[in-house]
Structure formats: C-alpha cells, structure tokens
Amino acid sequence: MGQAQSYRIDSNIEIINNTYQDITNTRCYDTLFDTNNTNIQTRPYHTLQNLRISAIGGRIERHEDFDHFSSAVPFIIVLTFMDGSTDEFRLGARLLGNPEFDHLRGSDHITCYRSGIEKITIKVENTAQQIENHRAEEKNKEGAAALKQKQFEVAMKKFDEGLKSANQTSTINVIKKNKSRACSELGKKLLQEAWDVESDDKNDRSQEAKSKFDQARSLFQAAQNLWASSEYQQNLKIVDLKIDGNRLFNEANELEKEAFKYFESGKDDNTSAKNKYKEALLKYKQAVQKFEEGAKLDNKFGESVNIANEFVQEVKKVVDDIETTELKSRINKVNIDEGKTDKNEQVTDTMLQEQIDDVAS
C-alpha cells in the first residue's frame, strides 16, 4: 500500500464590521502553527495582519492555504477600534464543518460560521447596549450643534434624550458636561433679561423680573449639580445674592407700609409705628449688605445698592423725626409738671400764712 499523499486546500477568511466604529488595526498570532501546516505567505499571521475595516458594513476577505491533514489551524485575532477598545478571539479553521471559535475578550457581539465550502465568515456587531449608547452619542452631537447655535432649550432636550440612552460612563459624563454648559448659558441669558426687566423705569415689572431671577437660579443650580465648576458656583452666588437682597428689600417695604398705617392712626403715641419703621430699617440695611456683596462680583448690583441706601436714609429720617417728637413731648410734659408743682407750693404757703395770721389775732 502506498503512502498517503499530502495536498493543500484553499480557504478564505472574511471579516465583516457592522459596528459603528472603524476597526483601525488587526493583529494575528499563530498558536500551534508550524510552517508545514500552511504556506508561509498565505498563513493568517501574514494575511490578517495590520488591516483596517471601515464601520457599518466594511469587510475584508483573505485567502488562506491549509494542509488537508490539519484538523484545525488555531490562531488568535485582535481587533482594535477607533476608540481604542479591542476584541480578541481564537479561531480554529477546520477544513470541514463549523470552525472552532472562542471570544476571549471584548464587548462586541461576534459570530463565526462557515459561509461556504471554502469560506469562513467572522461578523462583528454591536450589542443592544452599544446600539443604545450610540443613539446617546448621536443625541449628544445634535445637542452640541444646537448649543453652538445658542438654541439652549433645544440643546438641553437633546442632552436629556441622550442621557436616557447612555450606558457607558464616558458617554454619560460627556453629555452631563455639555448639558451643564447649556444650563449655564441659558441661566446667564435669563439673568441678563431679569436685570433689564427690573431696570424698566416706565412699568412695574418686578414680578416678571423675580420669575426670571428664579429661573436663572434653577438653571445655575442644575449646571452645578451636573458638572461642578467655579464658574457655575459664582453664577449661583450672584443670583442668590440678588434674590435674597430683593426679598429683604420687599419685606422692608411691606413693613414700612404697615408703619405708615400705624403712624396715620396716631395710636399709642406712635410707638407701634416707630417699632415697625425700625424693623423696616433693619431689613433695608440687610438688603444693602447683600447688594454690596453682589457688587464685588457683578457691577450690575450698583443700582440696587443705591436704591436700597436711599430707602435706608429715608426710613432713618422718619425714625429720627418720631423720636425727636417723642423727646419734645416728654420735655413739655416735664415742664408742665414742674409748673403744677410750683403753683401747689404757692397755695400751700398762702394757706399756712392765713393760719398764722388767725392764731395771732
């Protein structure tokens, strides 16, 4: 019986990239190869080395030449993607039947099957989670474009949609950072509008201004919560000082109105009016302190400082006038009481003299 004759069988290996990223490089390592198993020029170590495969349908196909005596020809392939991530798998390219395949590491979904008598196909696809995260990345891009166009509300909506789909920490962090910027920019826009509305000399738009200050504060707080920064913290402090100062000023104004009602009634010698005016004065002074602190951060507080100081001086003058009136009243009362005392003493002396005269007679 003659010795069995060795011969070679042609086979192709195809890699299809259905992921959202380019495969930027391939590396192949022979495991149990020797030069007798494959032709040196068509072994996977050479044919599947340093390849680039484009995303979403990109493919490569390489010819391999195997010895028909080989039951399996194991080798390892490492795929490197554009973001630096990798997939690694071992392939035993059996000449007949399905190939042996082991996905060693990586997060993509990889399938390997014989797609023809002389062809093995390796298909690389995104997992369901990766698809969701890709949607998040697309929403982030849309949001970033809207942010660049100063369409802040649109940008925030896109970022919110992205955060619902994102499942990778890096993607979540990028979207949070971008959304914080959108919140901050919209907050600054509303803050400027609030200053403008408040300075309207023709109409009382204080409630509109208050609403805008409150909205700006909420946005600055949201920005700080999403991505803490010194800029967001300072914006938050500015609007907090303005809101607190306005609140104190308005409370003082209400107290001043109450004080005036007491003053008009003339009850209890204006004691209640004076006490209310003093409460109002304290609130006005506290408002001035808030506005002066704000002026160190933003010169727009200057007008608020001036107005609040004017009210401080006016109320202080009223309190001083009331106290001056009280003092004059007390002095007059003392003078009257002293006059009565002198008169009583004169009457007593007269009666005593009359008694002395009666005794003498």
C-alpha positions in Angstrom: 0.0 0.0 0.0 1.4 3.4 -1.0 1.9 6.3 1.5 -1.0 8.8 1.6 -0.1 11.9 -0.4 -0.4 15.3 1.2 -2.1 18.1 -0.6 -3.3 21.7 0.2 -6.9 23.1 0.3 -7.7 26.7 -0.4 -9.9 28.5 2.0 -10.9 32.2 2.6 -11.5 34.1 5.8 -13.9 37.0 5.7 -14.3 39.7 8.4 -17.4 41.9 8.3 -17.5 45.0 10.5 -21.1 46.0 11.3 -20.3 48.2 14.3 -20.4 52.0 14.5 -16.6 52.3 14.6 -13.9 51.6 12.2 -11.6 48.7 13.0 -8.3 50.6 12.8 -6.0 47.6 13.1 -5.9 43.8 13.1 -3.2 41.7 14.7 -2.9 37.9 14.2 -1.0 35.4 16.3 -0.4 31.8 15.4 -0.8 29.5 18.3 0.0 25.9 17.1 1.1 26.7 13.6 4.3 25.5 12.0 5.4 26.1 8.5 4.2 22.6 7.5 0.6 23.5 8.2 0.3 26.5 5.9 2.1 28.1 3.1 4.3 30.7 4.6 3.0 33.6 2.5 -0.7 32.7 3.0 -0.8 31.9 6.6 -3.1 34.2 8.8 -0.1 35.7 10.5 0.6 37.4 7.2 -2.8 37.8 5.5 -4.7 39.1 8.5 -2.1 41.5 9.9 -2.4 45.3 10.1 -5.7 45.6 8.3 -8.3 48.5 8.5 -12.0 47.7 8.2 -14.5 50.6 7.9 -17.6 50.8 10.1 -21.1 49.8 9.2 -20.6 47.1 6.6 -16.9 47.3 5.9 -15.3 43.9 5.0 -12.1 42.3 4.1 -11.5 38.8 2.7 -8.2 37.0 2.6 -7.1 33.7 1.1 -5.6 31.0 3.3 -3.8 27.8 2.2 -4.2 24.9 4.7 -2.8 21.4 4.7 -5.6 18.9 4.3 -4.2 16.8 7.2 -4.8 19.7 9.6 -7.9 19.0 11.6 -7.8 22.6 13.0 -5.5 25.5 12.5 -5.8 27.7 15.6 -4.8 31.3 15.7 -5.7 34.5 17.6 -7.0 37.7 16.1 -7.1 41.0 17.9 -9.3 43.8 16.5 -8.6 47.4 17.6 -11.3 50.0 17.2 -11.2 53.7 16.7 -11.9 54.5 20.4 -9.0 52.2 21.4 -11.2 49.3 22.6 -10.3 45.8 21.4 -11.9 42.4 20.7 -9.8 39.2 20.8 -10.9 35.8 19.7 -9.3 32.4 18.9 -10.3 30.7 15.7 -9.7 27.1 14.7 -10.2 27.0 11.0 -11.3 23.4 10.4 -11.3 22.3 6.8 -14.7 20.7 7.2 -17.7 21.6 9.5 -18.1 24.7 11.6 -14.9 26.4 12.8 -13.9 26.3 16.4 -14.4 29.8 17.8 -13.8 31.4 21.3 -14.4 35.1 22.0 -11.6 35.7 24.6 -12.3 39.3 25.5 -14.1 42.4 24.3 -17.6 43.9 24.4 -18.9 43.4 20.8 -21.1 40.7 19.6 -19.0 38.4 17.3 -20.3 35.4 15.4 -18.2 32.9 13.3 -19.6 30.4 10.8 -18.8 28.6 7.6 -20.5 30.6 4.9 -19.3 28.3 2.1 -17.3 25.1 1.5 -14.1 27.1 1.4 -15.1 30.2 3.3 -15.3 31.2 7.0 -17.1 34.4 7.9 -16.5 36.4 11.1 -19.1 39.0 11.7 -18.6 41.8 14.3 -21.7 43.6 15.5 -22.7 46.0 18.3 -24.6 44.7 21.3 -28.0 46.1 22.2 -26.4 48.2 24.9 -23.8 49.6 22.4 -26.6 50.5 20.0 -28.4 52.4 22.8 -25.2 54.1 23.7 -24.6 55.0 20.1 -28.0 56.7 20.0 -27.0 58.6 23.1 -23.8 59.8 21.3 -25.8 60.9 18.3 -28.2 62.9 20.6 -25.2 64.5 22.2 -23.9 65.6 18.8 -27.2 67.1 18.0 -27.3 68.9 21.3 -23.8 70.2 20.9 -24.8 71.6 17.5 -27.8 73.3 19.0 -25.7 74.7 21.8 -23.3 76.2 19.3 -26.3 77.9 17.6 -27.4 79.3 21.1 -30.5 77.2 20.9 -30.2 76.3 24.6 -33.7 74.8 25.2 -33.3 72.5 22.1 -29.8 71.5 23.3 -31.0 70.6 26.8 -33.8 68.5 25.3 -31.3 66.6 23.1 -28.9 66.1 26.0 -31.8 64.7 28.2 -32.7 62.3 25.4 -29.1 61.2 25.2 -28.8 60.6 29.0 -31.8 58.3 28.8 -30.0 56.0 26.3 -26.4 56.3 27.5 -25.0 53.4 29.4 -21.2 54.0 29.2 -19.6 56.2 31.8 -17.6 58.2 29.3 -20.7 59.0 27.3 -22.7 59.9 30.3 -20.0 62.2 31.6 -19.6 64.0 28.2 -23.4 64.5 27.9 -23.6 65.8 31.5 -20.8 68.2 30.9 -22.4 69.5 27.8 -25.8 69.8 29.4 -24.3 71.7 32.3 -22.9 74.2 29.8 -26.4 74.6 28.2 -28.0 75.2 31.6 -25.4 77.8 32.5 -25.7 79.6 29.2 -29.5 79.7 29.4 -29.2 80.8 33.0 -26.9 83.7 32.0 -29.3 84.7 29.3 -32.3 84.8 31.7 -30.2 86.6 34.4 -29.5 89.4 31.9 -33.1 89.6 30.9 -34.0 89.9 34.6 -31.6 92.8 35.1 -33.1 94.5 32.1 -36.7 94.0 33.1 -36.0 95.2 36.7 -34.5 98.5 35.4 -37.6 99.4 33.4 -38.5 102.9 34.6 -41.8 103.1 32.8 -43.6 99.9 34.0 -43.6 97.9 37.2 -42.3 94.5 36.0 -40.9 93.4 39.4 -42.8 90.1 39.2 -41.5 89.3 35.8 -38.0 90.1 37.0 -38.5 87.9 40.0 -39.6 85.0 37.8 -36.5 85.3 35.6 -34.2 85.6 38.5 -35.7 82.4 40.0 -35.4 80.6 36.6 -31.8 81.6 36.3 -31.1 80.3 39.8 -32.6 76.9 39.0 -30.5 76.6 35.8 -27.3 77.6 37.6 -28.0 75.1 40.3 -28.7 72.4 37.7 -25.4 73.2 36.0 -23.6 72.9 39.2 -25.2 69.6 40.1 -24.4 68.1 36.7 -20.8 69.3 36.5 -19.4 71.3 39.4 -17.2 74.2 38.4 -16.1 77.5 40.0 -17.9 79.4 37.2 -21.2 77.8 37.9 -20.7 78.3 41.6 -20.1 82.0 41.1 -23.1 82.5 38.9 -25.2 80.7 41.5 -23.8 83.0 44.2 -24.6 86.1 42.2 -28.2 85.2 41.6 -28.6 84.1 45.2 -27.4 87.4 46.5 -29.7 89.3 44.1 -32.8 87.1 45.1 -32.0 87.4 48.8 -31.4 91.1 48.6 -34.7 91.7 46.7 -36.6 89.6 49.2 -35.2 91.6 52.1 -35.9 94.9 50.3 -39.5 93.8 49.6 -40.1 92.7 53.2 -38.8 96.0 54.4 -41.1 97.8 52.0 -44.1 96.0 53.4 -43.0 96.8 57.0 -42.7 100.4 56.0 -46.3 100.4 54.7 -47.5 98.9 58.0 -45.6 101.5 60.0 -47.2 104.3 58.0 -50.7 103.0 58.8 -49.8 103.0 62.5 -48.4 106.5 62.1 -51.6 107.8 60.4 -53.8 106.3 63.2 -51.8 108.1 65.9 -52.4 105.3 68.4 -50.2 104.7 71.4 -48.1 107.9 70.8 -46.7 106.4 67.6 -44.8 103.7 69.5 -46.0 100.9 67.2 -45.2 103.0 64.1 -41.7 103.6 65.4 -41.1 99.9 66.1 -42.3 99.0 62.6 -40.1 101.6 61.0 -37.1 100.2 62.9 -37.9 96.7 61.6 -38.1 98.1 58.1 -34.8 99.9 58.6 -33.1 96.7 59.7 -34.4 94.9 56.6 -33.3 97.6 54.3 -29.8 97.6 55.8 -29.6 93.8 55.4 -30.6 94.2 51.7 -27.8 96.8 51.3 -25.4 94.2 52.6 -26.5 91.6 50.1 -26.3 94.0 47.2 -22.9 95.3 48.3 -21.6 91.8 48.4 -23.0 91.1 45.0 -21.4 94.3 43.6 -18.0 92.7 44.4 -18.9 90.0 41.8 -21.0 91.9 39.3 -21.2 95.7 38.8 -24.9 95.4 37.8 -25.6 95.4 41.6 -24.7 99.1 41.7 -28.1 100.5 41.1 -29.6 98.1 43.7 -27.1 99.4 46.3 -28.0 103.0 45.5 -31.8 102.5 45.7 -31.6 100.4 48.9 -29.4 103.0 50.5 -31.8 105.8 49.7 -34.6 103.9 51.5 -32.3 103.4 54.5 -31.8 107.1 54.7 -35.5 107.9 54.3 -36.7 105.5 56.9 -33.9 106.5 59.3 -35.0 110.1 59.0 -38.6 109.1 59.8 -37.5 107.2 62.9 -35.3 110.1 63.9 -38.3 112.5 63.5 -40.6 110.3 65.6 -38.0 110.1 68.3 -37.4 113.8 68.2 -41.2 114.4 68.5 -41.3 112.0 71.4 -38.5 113.8 73.1 -40.1 117.2 72.7 -43.3 115.8 74.1 -41.6 114.4 77.1 -39.8 117.8 77.7 -43.1 119.6 77.5 -44.7 117.2 79.9 -41.9 117.7 82.4 -42.2 121.5 82.1 -46.0 121.3 82.7 -45.5 119.0 85.7 -42.9 121.4 87.2 -45.3 124.3 86.7 -48.0 122.5 88.6 -45.6 121.8 91.4 -44.7 125.5 91.8 -48.3 126.5 91.9 -49.2 124.0 94.5 -46.3 125.2 96.7 -47.6 128.8 96.4 -51.1 127.7 97.5 -49.7 125.8 100.5 -47.7 128.8 101.6 -50.7 131.1 101.4 -52.9 128.8 103.5 -50.1 128.5 106.1 -49.8 132.2 106.3 -53.5 132.6 106.8 -53.4 130.1 109.6 -50.6 132.0 111.3 -52.5 135.3 111.0 -55.6 133.7 112.6 -53.6 132.5 115.5 -52.0 135.9 116.1 -55.3 137.7 116.1 
